Amino acid sequence: MKVGVIKETTAGERRVAVVPDTVSKLIGAKLEVAVQAGAGSQAFFSDDAYQKAGASVVPDAKRLINDADALLKVQPPTLDEVAALKPGAILISFLQPSSNAEVVKALARQRATAFSLELVPRISRAQSMDALSSQAGVSGYKSVILAANHLGKFFPLLITAAGTVTPARVLVLGAGVAGLQAIATARRLGAVVEAYDVRPAVKDEVKSLGATFVELPLQAQEGQGGYAAQQSEEFLRRQRELIGDHVASSDVVITTAAVPGRRAPILVTGEMVARMRPGSVIVDLAADTGGNVDVTKPGEVINVNGVTVDGSRNLASTLPIHASQLFSRNVSTLLLSMVKDGQAAIDFSDEIIKGCCLTNNGELVHPQAKALLEASKA
Ligand code: NAD
């Protein structure tokens, strides 16, 4: 099997799907690896490092794709990249099927066997393949570093000859993978941290990281597979009312709330931002899916009456070395689960394979993705 790795072409994307260490692992499993020249340069992995690990370095992306039995990517492929795939070739990447109908249909037409990393089931056996989690961890960490950079204050308590500095107060809304990493990072920097999530299951994890779990007298809809369910408009209205004082008294608010396949819920309104002290900071990690804060401008850092609202997108890409290393382990573990003696041996009855296979044999085979695509048409 020939594995292809191309340079990401999405604007601002600095990650690469496979790092040199992983190339050695794939070659050890009797695969051949071809990497496009410069594919790792934005993440500081040189062509030389790929060659030393045993990959061939190919200048032309189209030829590389044409020749690959398995293409590994971070971002969804472009329509041109899909058109260059061999029929039957494996593609593994983030595919965001709910917002990428054209690409999904093109993958089916091209008879690609495409796997969407967002759809990898959240079961323990799949943890090492879960790129959504590894990248969310990177974003959660970086959100706090950004907030600390914007904030005109220290995070830790400082007792100095010039007086005592009280620690920053950080509120994290949504305590999933990114939120928990944000809590841990803010605690390491010495902030006093509070967090809230609609899933009560996270309460103990929040506490074990040294943060306080904000209890709201609300009954949330339970979700499935470890994810939150979409809450009613009435629930979200009450939630905003009850969380308002916590937002107003925080120096930093990090929002990470998401519901798979849906627009991010609005947790913070413009009126709530107006109650925050000038100099406070919001980092809205949900900016990619519309934002948890209704004044967020995705991709921009804005100032709303002295409050910095950071809607930076794709934070994982701003830590390209570690984000690529983690992604590369995820994607190669998933690929190697479909390989025997250097050849494709895909067990479509396997829960993980079945869970994330989007197109096969010219068909869109994933029932949820089918439904989402129908919903996006409507
Ligand atoms: P996510 O990115 O979909 O959502 C982030 C968080 O937002 C979630 O914790 C969710 O409950 C929360 N949220 C949604 N609506 C909200 C609202 N109105 N108010 C406040 N919070 C809201 O989820 P994620 O972080 O990718 O994963 C969620 C959980 O899944 C993890 O914490 C973990 O428990 C579980 N998980 C399990 C595995 C595994 O077993 N392999 C892997 C990854 C995650």
Residues whose N, C-alpha, C, O or C-beta is under 5 A from the ligand:
A	BS01	NAD	P121 R122 I123 S124 Q127 S133 L173 G174 A175 G176 V177 A178 Y196 D197 V198 R199 G225 G226 Y227 A228 A229 T256 A257 A258 V259 P260 P265
